[in-house]
Amino acid sequence: MRLCYCTLLLTLSWSTEARELALEAGELGQITLKPGFSTSLRFPSEPKTLGLGNQDLVLVEFVGRELLLKPLASEGQTNLFVYLLSGERFDFRIRIGPTKTFSFQVSRPRLKNPEPNLPTQAPERRFRESPPRQTSLNQRWENQHLSISLARLSIYGPHQLARVDFSVRNLSSSSLPLVDLDWQLFLKGQDTHLSPIPISLIYLPLGHLSPNQEVQGFLEFSQKDIGAPARGQAQAWLLRVGSPTQDSVEFNFSTD
């Protein structure tokens, strides 16, 4: 009975030390490990792999959505990169020394006003009553860092809405922040004049792509912003995508 009581007391004492650690993408989390104790890092999804600067300083164990860190020395510093199955990456600076915190709940900060172009959940399937008019695009571009493919263009006539389905694959050896991609859309006139079109929605289910990871997304824009074409006349667009690792890539597509 005494053993059970002591175990419960220690568990309750340990759980009160848990601390929320909300890190922006690219922000460095500060973690202190106490010699003789293990520290838990709990993530939004299961860790897939990690990079540890000095493996002689810290022992790391995978336990579901947690990493258990145990210092192997009485002092020292190193860094730690954690890659999750969701595609997210968290960066830490690890120090060994006195501390009272042995459990961290790691997450991203909650945005008060999330960007409308980057929803965190897939929108509902809209316009079921009106099958779209679709055009197959089958366009693909790639360099040593990433590839971008356009799959189809869907036009929802009654709602004056257009949607472009695409995919992005990370071809590099490091994580790719999808928020760094710059999407611009233009309407092409007969005189080759380009008119900017507001993109009402860009849907990407992940914030980062791990090496060789691919994700499907789409963008939407309203034809109310450009006006309906004359009967029998096709419309043509130019989609320009830029990122820090490349010059802008341009895709040309049109309705049949």
C-alpha positions in Angstrom: 0.0 0.0 0.0 2.8 2.4 0.9 4.6 1.7 -2.4 1.4 2.4 -4.4 0.9 5.6 -2.4 4.4 6.8 -3.1 4.1 6.0 -6.8 0.9 8.0 -7.1 2.4 10.9 -5.2 5.5 11.0 -7.5 3.2 10.9 -10.6 1.1 13.8 -9.4 4.1 15.8 -8.5 5.7 15.1 -11.9 2.5 16.0 -13.8 2.3 19.4 -12.2 5.6 20.3 -13.8 4.3 19.9 -17.4 4.6 23.1 -19.4 3.1 24.3 -22.7 5.7 25.1 -25.3 4.2 26.8 -28.4 6.8 27.3 -31.1 6.5 29.2 -34.4 7.9 27.5 -37.5 11.7 28.0 -37.3 11.6 29.2 -33.6 14.2 27.6 -31.3 12.7 25.9 -28.2 14.8 26.0 -25.0 14.9 22.8 -23.1 16.9 22.1 -19.9 17.6 18.5 -18.8 18.4 17.6 -15.2 21.1 15.0 -14.7 19.6 11.7 -13.4 16.1 12.5 -14.7 14.2 12.0 -18.0 12.4 14.8 -19.7 9.3 14.2 -21.9 8.5 16.2 -25.1 5.0 15.4 -26.3 4.1 16.5 -29.9 0.9 17.0 -31.9 1.7 13.9 -33.9 4.1 11.0 -33.7 7.8 11.8 -34.3 9.3 10.1 -37.4 13.0 11.0 -37.2 15.3 13.4 -35.5 18.7 15.0 -35.7 20.8 15.3 -32.5 23.9 17.4 -32.5 25.9 15.5 -29.9 24.8 12.0 -29.3 27.2 11.6 -26.4 25.3 14.1 -24.3 21.7 12.9 -24.6 19.9 9.6 -25.0 16.6 9.8 -26.9 13.8 7.2 -26.8 10.6 7.2 -29.0 7.3 6.5 -27.1 4.3 7.1 -29.3 3.9 10.9 -29.6 6.6 11.5 -27.0 10.3 11.7 -27.0 12.1 10.9 -23.7 15.4 12.7 -23.3 17.9 11.6 -20.7 21.2 13.4 -20.2 24.4 11.3 -20.3 26.6 14.1 -18.8 26.4 16.5 -15.9 26.6 19.6 -18.2 26.8 20.5 -21.8 24.7 21.9 -24.7 23.6 20.6 -28.1 20.7 21.1 -30.6 17.8 18.8 -31.6 15.7 18.7 -34.8 12.4 16.7 -34.6 10.5 15.7 -37.7 6.9 14.6 -37.3 4.8 12.2 -39.4 2.6 15.2 -40.2 5.5 16.9 -42.0 6.1 19.5 -39.2 9.5 20.1 -37.8 10.4 21.5 -34.4 13.9 22.8 -33.4 15.4 22.9 -29.9 18.5 24.0 -28.0 19.2 21.4 -25.3 21.1 22.4 -22.1 22.0 20.2 -19.2 21.6 21.8 -15.8 19.3 22.5 -12.9 15.6 22.5 -13.7 12.2 21.8 -12.2 10.4 21.1 -15.6 10.4 17.5 -16.8 7.5 17.5 -19.3 6.7 19.7 -22.2 3.6 19.8 -24.4 5.0 21.1 -27.8 2.7 22.7 -30.2 2.2 25.6 -32.7 0.7 28.9 -31.4 -3.0 29.3 -32.0 -3.7 32.2 -34.3 -6.4 34.6 -33.3 -7.0 35.5 -36.9 -5.7 32.7 -39.2 -4.8 33.6 -42.7 -7.8 32.9 -44.9 -5.5 31.5 -47.6 -4.1 28.8 -45.3 -7.0 26.9 -43.6 -6.0 24.2 -41.2 -8.8 21.9 -42.2 -10.2 20.9 -45.5 -13.3 22.9 -46.5 -16.6 21.1 -47.0 -17.5 19.7 -50.5 -19.5 22.6 -51.9 -21.7 22.9 -54.9 -22.8 19.2 -55.0 -25.9 20.3 -57.0 -23.8 21.6 -59.8 -21.3 19.3 -61.5 -18.3 21.4 -62.7 -17.0 21.7 -66.2 -13.5 20.3 -66.0 -10.3 20.6 -68.1 -7.4 18.3 -67.6 -4.2 20.3 -67.3 -1.4 17.6 -66.8 1.4 20.2 -66.4 4.5 19.5 -64.3 7.6 21.5 -63.4 10.5 20.5 -61.2 14.0 21.5 -60.1 16.4 20.0 -57.5 14.3 21.4 -54.7 10.6 20.7 -55.5 8.1 19.7 -58.1 4.7 21.3 -58.8 2.0 19.6 -60.9 -1.3 21.0 -62.1 -4.0 18.3 -62.4 -7.3 19.9 -63.5 -9.3 23.1 -63.8 -12.9 23.0 -62.6 -15.4 25.7 -63.5 -18.7 25.9 -61.4 -20.9 27.9 -63.7 -23.8 28.9 -61.5 -21.5 29.9 -58.7 -19.0 31.7 -60.9 -16.2 29.8 -59.1 -13.0 28.2 -60.5 -10.7 25.7 -58.9 -7.3 24.5 -59.8 -6.1 21.2 -58.2 -2.4 20.8 -57.8 0.3 18.8 -56.0 3.7 19.8 -54.5 6.5 17.4 -53.8 9.7 18.2 -51.8 12.7 16.9 -53.7 15.3 18.4 -51.4 17.0 16.8 -48.3 15.5 19.3 -45.9 12.0 20.4 -44.7 10.1 22.7 -47.1 7.9 25.3 -45.5 4.8 25.5 -47.8 3.9 29.0 -46.5 7.0 30.3 -48.3 5.4 29.5 -51.7 4.0 32.6 -53.4 1.0 32.0 -55.6 -0.1 34.7 -58.1 -2.8 34.3 -60.8 -3.4 36.4 -63.9 -6.0 36.6 -66.6 -4.4 36.6 -70.1 -5.9 39.0 -72.6 -5.8 38.8 -76.4 -3.2 41.6 -76.4 -1.0 39.5 -74.0 -1.9 41.9 -71.2 -2.0 40.3 -67.8 -4.7 41.2 -65.3 -4.1 40.1 -61.6 -6.9 38.0 -60.2 -7.5 37.7 -56.4 -7.1 34.1 -55.1 -9.9 33.6 -52.7 -8.5 30.3 -51.2 -5.3 28.3 -51.2 -5.8 25.0 -49.5 -2.7 23.0 -48.3 -3.3 20.4 -45.5 0.3 20.7 -44.2 2.6 23.6 -43.2 5.8 21.7 -44.0 6.9 18.9 -46.3 9.5 16.4 -45.2 12.1 15.2 -47.8 10.4 13.3 -50.7 6.9 14.1 -49.2 4.1 15.1 -51.5 0.8 16.9 -50.8 -2.3 17.6 -52.8 -4.0 21.0 -52.6 -6.1 23.5 -54.6 -6.7 27.1 -55.1 -10.0 28.9 -55.9 -10.9 32.2 -57.5 -14.1 33.8 -58.4 -15.1 34.6 -62.0 -17.0 37.5 -60.7 -13.7 39.3 -60.4 -13.0 38.8 -64.2 -16.4 38.7 -65.9 -17.8 35.9 -68.0 -16.3 35.3 -71.4 -18.2 35.8 -74.6 -20.2 32.8 -75.8 -17.9 30.2 -77.4 -14.7 32.1 -76.3 -12.1 30.4 -74.1 -10.4 32.1 -71.2 -6.7 31.8 -70.5 -4.8 32.2 -67.2 -1.2 32.3 -66.0 -0.3 30.9 -62.6 3.0 32.1 -61.2 4.5 30.3 -58.2 7.7 31.5 -56.5 9.7 30.2 -53.5 13.0 31.2 -51.8 14.8 28.3 -53.7 13.9 29.3 -57.2 12.8 32.0 -59.6 9.1 32.2 -60.4 7.6 29.3 -62.3 4.8 30.0 -64.7 2.0 27.7 -65.8 -0.3 28.6 -68.7 -3.8 27.0 -69.0 -7.2 27.8 -70.4 -10.7 26.4 -70.7 -11.4 24.1 -73.7 
